[in-house]
Amino acid sequence: MNKPTKAKKTSADTAISRRDFLKIGATAAAGAASAVAVPRIGVPTFIRQSKMELNLLTWFWTEPGRGDAWRAMIQKFHESQSDIQVNESGYGENDYFQQILIQARSGRIDGDMFTQTPDGFLRLMNAGHTISLEDVVKKAGVTLSKAQDMLRKDGEVHGLDIVTVRFGLVYNKALFDAAGIGEPTDIDSWVAGATALTERPNQFGIYSPHLASEPFTVWFTLAQWPVLFGGVLAEGQKPMLDSEPVINGIKLFKQMYDAAMPQGTDLGTANQMFANSKIAQYLIVSAAVNQWKTNAEDPELYGNLRSAAPFWPSKKGITRIHPICINANTDPEKQEAAKVFLSWLYEKENYQELLERCLDVIPAIDGGIRPEYRETLTWADGYDATEAITVPEVLGDFVLFNDELGQVVTPYIEEILVGATSVEDGMGAAQADAVALAERVFTS
């Protein structure tokens, strides 16, 4: 089991402020005036002399652009008060979600706060690892988007969306223009354009994660390919892996892999290649743009990015809500301190700043995106035009067992890509294994 990133302070403040001194004095006076012992929860650590230390468990710290945005916001929070310290903790993307599930099965998640994927959140909420955040929303004085209803339990919200991302096709317009290729208008022109843009080994028409060593990333992105044809991976407890739309999506994935992808390339290398204008397009979530803006060696890349208007049959893109939660099993005093931080973060002005620093485009609260900011995002039009389909709609009841379903499917994808089996045979075998998985997880 990988060890989590060591929690660290993002700012330092060891001196006792005048406000802290007054709080200590007030607490002492109250104690002298009463012979009744005050319950521990009544005098939380962050209202006494020492700071309350909170560990925020997330994969964001390792994500270029987004990690910097979160550090900046936490620094701003630290400067706004002197009672609470938010520290970094977590894992890289491909380890994070498995580690959280392992911790949850053991009964306790390490962080005082943690972020999650939509499917991971639902699983953890149902298992009792989250608490209600209704009072946080009330204190922040904001109205949540309707989309956050999926984060509710017994009518109360248990997670606050801190990044909603949608799948779409982002492309480098300069590379398209140089090759005399326009934005695709249908699947056939998309394949033809990606093939024409490929000049091995220096330039490739498209990339999508495909290595067995990166199972989370492969499964995360692969789900969008069947959605292009209106497919879903499951309906209720019934897997749909051998359905016609899913078969069509995987066949297209294989076609693009053969004709236009840098085969055998890991995600980190591919992202750097895209940032250096060596990959022309990417079927990926909108959040990826920030890391390319941050890491690009090509100074003109960001200005050349565009997203295609949906030309695929379904016009749909998976839209993923990623909430931040408070750990139900951490100290009650830390829960209260975490609520202070989240209430501050969700205040409209602070929320807008986080959204803009992250280059996000889908707000979680009314008025969460400034029109002046949105007008600067020339790459976001295609994402906005794409119709949303939610993760529960794509996964059915397997939304609670998404990792297990991915573990069933991805080995067959590897066999399909290397030509060891046909798409039909590979997905037929995956369907049989998924049916067996359903019998185990839904009847236990």
C-alpha positions in Angstrom: 0.0 0.0 0.0 1.4 3.3 -1.0 2.0 5.9 1.7 0.1 9.1 1.3 1.9 12.3 0.6 3.1 13.7 3.9 0.9 16.4 5.2 2.6 19.7 5.0 1.8 23.3 6.0 1.2 25.7 3.2 2.0 28.7 5.3 3.6 29.3 8.7 2.5 31.4 11.6 3.9 30.6 15.0 3.3 33.9 16.8 0.2 34.4 19.0 -1.9 37.2 17.6 -3.7 39.8 19.6 -6.9 38.1 18.6 -5.6 34.8 19.9 -4.5 36.4 23.1 -8.0 37.9 23.6 -9.6 34.5 22.9 -7.3 32.8 25.5 -8.1 35.5 28.0 -11.9 35.2 27.4 -11.7 31.5 27.7 -9.8 31.7 31.0 -12.3 34.3 32.3 -15.2 32.1 31.4 -13.6 29.1 33.1 -13.0 31.2 36.3 -16.6 32.3 36.3 -18.1 28.8 36.2 -17.4 25.7 38.2 -19.0 23.5 35.5 -16.6 21.8 33.2 -17.0 22.9 29.6 -17.3 19.9 27.2 -14.3 19.5 24.9 -16.4 20.1 21.8 -17.5 23.4 23.4 -14.0 24.8 23.4 -12.5 23.6 20.1 -8.8 23.7 19.6 -9.0 26.4 17.0 -10.6 28.8 19.6 -7.8 28.1 22.0 -4.1 28.9 21.7 -3.0 26.4 19.1 -4.1 26.2 15.5 -6.4 23.5 14.3 -4.6 21.4 11.7 -6.6 20.0 8.9 -5.4 17.5 6.3 -7.0 17.9 2.8 -6.7 14.6 1.0 -6.8 15.0 -2.8 -5.0 14.2 -6.1 -5.1 17.9 -7.0 -1.6 18.6 -5.5 0.0 16.6 -8.3 -2.1 18.2 -11.1 -0.3 21.1 -12.9 -2.3 24.3 -12.8 -5.0 23.0 -10.5 -2.6 22.2 -7.7 -1.2 25.8 -8.0 -4.7 27.2 -7.9 -5.6 25.3 -4.7 -2.4 26.4 -3.0 -3.1 30.0 -3.8 -6.6 29.8 -2.4 -5.5 28.0 0.8 -2.8 30.7 1.2 -5.5 33.3 0.9 -7.6 31.5 3.5 -4.6 31.4 5.9 -4.1 35.1 5.5 -7.8 35.7 6.3 -7.6 34.1 9.7 -5.2 32.6 12.2 -7.1 29.7 13.7 -7.1 27.0 11.1 -4.2 25.5 9.0 -5.0 23.4 5.9 -2.3 20.9 5.0 -1.7 18.9 1.8 -2.1 15.2 1.8 -2.9 12.7 -1.0 -1.7 10.5 -3.8 -1.2 10.7 -7.6 -4.3 10.2 -9.7 -3.8 6.5 -10.6 -3.2 5.6 -6.9 -5.6 7.9 -5.2 -8.9 6.2 -5.8 -7.8 2.7 -5.0 -6.1 3.9 -1.8 -9.3 5.7 -0.7 -11.3 2.6 -1.2 -8.8 0.5 0.8 -8.9 3.0 3.6 -12.7 3.1 3.5 -12.9 -0.7 3.8 -10.7 -0.5 6.8 -13.2 1.9 8.4 -11.4 5.2 8.3 -10.2 7.6 5.6 -6.9 9.5 6.5 -7.9 13.0 5.6 -10.1 15.4 7.6 -11.5 16.6 4.2 -11.2 14.7 0.9 -12.2 15.2 -2.7 -13.7 12.4 -4.8 -15.0 11.4 -8.2 -18.8 11.3 -8.7 -18.9 7.5 -8.5 -16.5 7.3 -5.6 -18.4 10.0 -3.7 -21.7 8.1 -4.0 -20.0 4.9 -2.8 -18.4 6.7 0.2 -21.6 8.6 1.1 -23.7 5.4 1.1 -21.1 3.8 3.4 -21.3 6.6 5.9 -18.0 8.4 5.3 -19.5 11.9 4.8 -21.5 14.4 6.8 -24.2 16.9 5.9 -22.9 20.3 4.6 -26.2 22.1 4.6 -25.1 24.6 7.2 -21.9 25.3 5.2 -24.1 26.3 2.2 -26.3 28.4 4.4 -23.3 30.2 5.9 -21.7 30.8 2.5 -25.0 32.4 1.3 -25.1 30.7 -2.1 -27.5 28.7 -4.1 -26.3 25.3 -5.4 -26.8 24.2 -9.0 -29.5 21.6 -9.6 -26.7 19.2 -10.7 -25.6 18.9 -7.1 -28.8 17.1 -6.1 -26.8 13.8 -6.8 -24.7 14.8 -3.8 -27.6 14.6 -1.4 -28.5 12.0 1.2 -31.9 12.2 2.9 -32.3 15.6 1.2 -29.1 17.1 2.6 -26.0 17.8 0.5 -23.0 15.8 1.7 -20.4 17.1 -0.8 -19.7 20.4 -2.5 -18.8 20.5 -6.1 -15.3 22.0 -6.6 -14.8 21.1 -10.2 -17.3 19.9 -12.8 -15.7 18.7 -16.0 -17.2 17.6 -19.3 -15.8 15.5 -22.1 -15.3 17.1 -25.4 -12.8 17.2 -28.3 -10.0 19.8 -27.7 -7.7 20.5 -30.6 -4.7 22.6 -31.7 -6.1 24.9 -34.4 -2.6 25.8 -35.6 -1.8 22.2 -36.4 -5.2 21.9 -38.2 -4.6 25.0 -40.2 -1.1 24.0 -41.2 -2.4 20.7 -42.5 -5.4 22.4 -44.2 -7.8 20.4 -42.1 -11.0 21.9 -40.7 -13.0 21.0 -37.6 -14.6 17.5 -38.0 -18.2 17.4 -39.0 -18.8 13.7 -38.6 -17.0 10.5 -37.5 -15.6 9.8 -40.9 -14.0 13.3 -41.3 -12.7 13.0 -37.7 -10.8 9.7 -38.5 -9.6 11.1 -41.8 -8.3 14.3 -40.2 -6.6 12.5 -37.3 -4.9 10.1 -39.8 -3.7 13.0 -42.0 -2.3 14.9 -39.0 -0.1 11.9 -38.0 3.5 12.1 -39.1 5.3 9.4 -37.1 7.4 9.8 -35.0 7.1 13.6 -34.7 3.4 14.3 -34.7 0.2 12.4 -34.0 -3.4 13.1 -34.8 -4.9 12.1 -31.5 -4.3 10.6 -28.1 -6.3 8.6 -25.5 -4.9 6.7 -22.5 -4.4 3.0 -23.2 -1.7 1.6 -21.0 -2.5 -1.2 -18.6 -0.2 0.4 -16.1 -2.6 3.4 -15.9 -5.9 1.6 -15.3 -7.8 4.5 -13.7 -6.9 6.9 -16.5 -7.8 4.4 -19.2 -11.2 3.5 -17.8 -12.0 7.1 -17.0 -11.5 8.2 -20.6 -12.7 5.0 -22.3 -16.2 5.5 -21.0 -16.7 8.5 -23.3 -16.1 6.6 -26.5 -19.3 4.5 -26.4 -21.2 7.7 -25.3 -20.3 9.2 -28.7 -22.8 6.7 -30.2 -25.4 7.0 -27.4 -24.1 4.0 -25.5 -24.0 3.4 -21.8 -21.9 0.9 -19.9 -24.8 -0.4 -17.8 -28.5 0.0 -17.3 -29.4 -0.6 -13.7 -27.7 -3.8 -12.7 -27.3 -5.0 -16.3 -24.0 -4.5 -18.0 -24.3 -3.3 -21.6 -20.7 -4.0 -22.7 -21.7 -6.0 -25.8 -24.4 -3.6 -26.9 -24.1 -2.1 -30.4 -23.2 1.5 -29.3 -20.5 0.2 -27.0 -19.1 -2.0 -29.7 -19.1 1.0 -32.1 -17.3 3.1 -29.5 -14.5 0.6 -28.9 -14.1 0.0 -32.6 -13.6 3.7 -33.2 -11.1 3.7 -30.3 -9.2 0.9 -31.9 -9.3 2.6 -35.3 -7.8 5.8 -33.9 -5.2 3.8 -31.9 -4.0 2.1 -35.1 -4.0 5.1 -37.3 -3.2 8.2 -35.3 -2.1 7.6 -31.7 1.4 7.4 -30.2 1.1 3.8 -29.1 2.7 2.8 -25.8 2.8 6.4 -24.6 1.9 7.1 -21.0 -0.3 9.9 -19.9 2.4 12.2 -18.6 4.4 12.0 -21.7 1.3 12.5 -23.9 0.3 15.6 -22.0 3.8 17.0 -22.5 3.6 16.1 -26.2 0.3 17.9 -26.5 1.7 20.9 -24.7 4.6 21.0 -27.2 2.2 20.8 -30.2 3.1 17.2 -31.1 -0.4 15.8 -30.6 -3.2 17.5 -32.5 -6.3 16.6 -30.5 -7.6 14.9 -27.5 -11.0 13.6 -26.4 -10.8 14.7 -22.8 -12.4 16.6 -20.0 -12.2 20.4 -20.0 -10.0 20.5 -16.9 -7.0 19.2 -18.9 -6.6 22.7 -20.5 -5.1 24.2 -17.3 -2.2 21.8 -17.2 -1.4 22.5 -20.9 -1.4 26.2 -20.2 0.8 25.7 -17.2 3.4 23.3 -18.8 3.4 24.3 -22.4 6.9 25.0 -23.9 5.0 26.4 -27.0 4.0 29.9 -25.8 1.3 30.1 -28.5 -0.4 26.8 -27.6 -3.0 28.1 -25.3 -4.2 30.7 -27.8 -4.4 28.0 -30.4 -6.7 25.7 -28.4 -10.3 25.2 -29.5 -13.0 22.6 -28.7 -15.1 21.1 -31.5 -18.8 21.5 -31.7 -20.3 18.1 -31.1 -20.3 16.3 -34.4 -20.7 12.7 -33.1 -24.2 11.0 -33.2 -25.2 11.4 -29.6 -23.9 15.0 -29.2 -23.3 14.0 -25.5 -20.4 14.3 -23.2 -20.0 12.7 -19.8 -20.2 15.5 -17.2 -18.5 14.7 -13.9 -19.0 16.5 -10.6 -16.1 16.2 -8.2 -17.1 17.1 -4.6 -15.1 18.0 -1.5 -16.4 16.3 1.6 -15.8 16.3 5.4 -14.8 13.0 6.8 -17.5 11.6 9.1 -14.9 9.7 11.1 -12.5 12.5 11.9 -12.6 14.5 15.2 -15.8 16.5 15.7 -13.7 19.6 16.4 -11.9 19.1 13.0 -15.3 18.7 11.3 -16.4 22.1 12.6 -13.1 23.7 11.5 -13.4 22.1 8.1 -16.9 23.7 7.8 -15.3 27.1 8.5 -12.9 26.5 5.6 -15.6 25.3 3.2 -18.0 28.1 4.1 -15.2 30.6 3.2 -14.3 28.7 0.0 -17.9 28.7 -1.2 -18.5 32.4 -0.6 -19.2 33.8 -4.1 -16.1 35.9 -4.5 -13.8 33.1 -3.3 -15.6 30.5 -5.4 -15.2 32.6 -8.5 -11.5 33.0 -7.9 -11.0 29.3 -7.5 -13.0 28.6 -10.7 -10.9 31.1 -12.7 -7.6 30.0 -11.3 -8.5 26.4 -12.3 -9.7 27.5 -15.8 -13.0 25.7 -15.1 -16.1 26.5 -17.1 -19.1 24.9 -15.3 -20.1 26.7 -12.1 -21.6 25.0 -9.1 -23.4 28.0 -7.7 -25.7 30.7 -9.1 -23.5 33.5 -10.5 -20.4 31.4 -10.0 -18.9 32.3 -13.4 -18.2 35.9 -14.4 -19.2 36.7 -18.0 -16.0 38.7 -18.4 -14.0 35.6 -17.5 -16.0 33.3 -19.8 -15.4 35.5 -22.8 -11.7 35.0 -22.5 -12.0 31.2 -22.9 -11.9 30.8 -26.7 -11.3 27.0 -26.2 -14.5 26.3 -24.3 -17.3 26.8 -26.9 -17.5 23.1 -27.9 -17.6 22.0 -24.3 -20.5 24.3 -23.7 -22.4 23.1 -26.8 -22.1 19.4 -25.8 -25.1 17.9 -24.1 -24.5 16.6 -20.6 -24.9 13.0 -19.6 -24.2 12.1 -16.0 -22.0 9.4 -14.6 -24.9 7.6 -13.0 -26.7 7.6 -16.4 -23.6 6.0 -18.0 -22.9 3.4 -15.2 -26.3 2.5 -13.9 -26.1 0.8 -10.5 -22.5 0.1 -11.3 -21.8 3.7 -10.3 -21.2 2.2 -6.8 -18.8 -0.4 -8.2 -17.1 1.5 -11.0 -13.6 0.5 -10.1 -14.6 -3.2 -10.1 -16.2 -2.8 -13.5 -13.2 -1.1 -14.9 -11.0 -3.9 -13.6 -13.1 -6.3 -15.6 -13.1 -4.4 -18.8 -9.6 -2.9 -19.2 -7.7 -6.2 -19.6 -9.9 -7.0 -22.6 -9.2 -3.5 -24.1 -5.5 -4.2 -24.0 -6.1 -7.5 -25.9 -8.2 -5.7 -28.4 -5.6 -3.0 -29.0 -2.8 -5.4 -29.6 -4.9 -7.5 -32.0 -5.1 -10.5 -29.7 -8.9 -10.6 -30.0 -11.7 -8.8 -32.0 -13.8 -6.0 -30.5 -16.8 -8.3 -30.6 -15.1 -11.2 -28.9 -13.3 -9.1 -26.3 -16.4 -7.1 -25.3 -18.5 -10.3 -25.3 -16.1 -11.9 -22.8 -16.1 -8.6 -20.7 -19.9 -8.7 -20.7 -19.9 -12.3 -19.3 -17.4 -11.3 -16.6 -19.4 -8.2 -15.8 -22.6 -10.2 -15.4 -20.7 -12.4 -12.9 -19.5 -9.3 -11.1 -23.1 -8.0 -10.9 -24.2 -11.3 -9.3 -21.5 -10.9 -6.6 -21.9 -7.2 -5.8 -25.6 -6.8 -6.0 -26.6 -9.9 -4.1 -24.1 -9.8 -1.3 
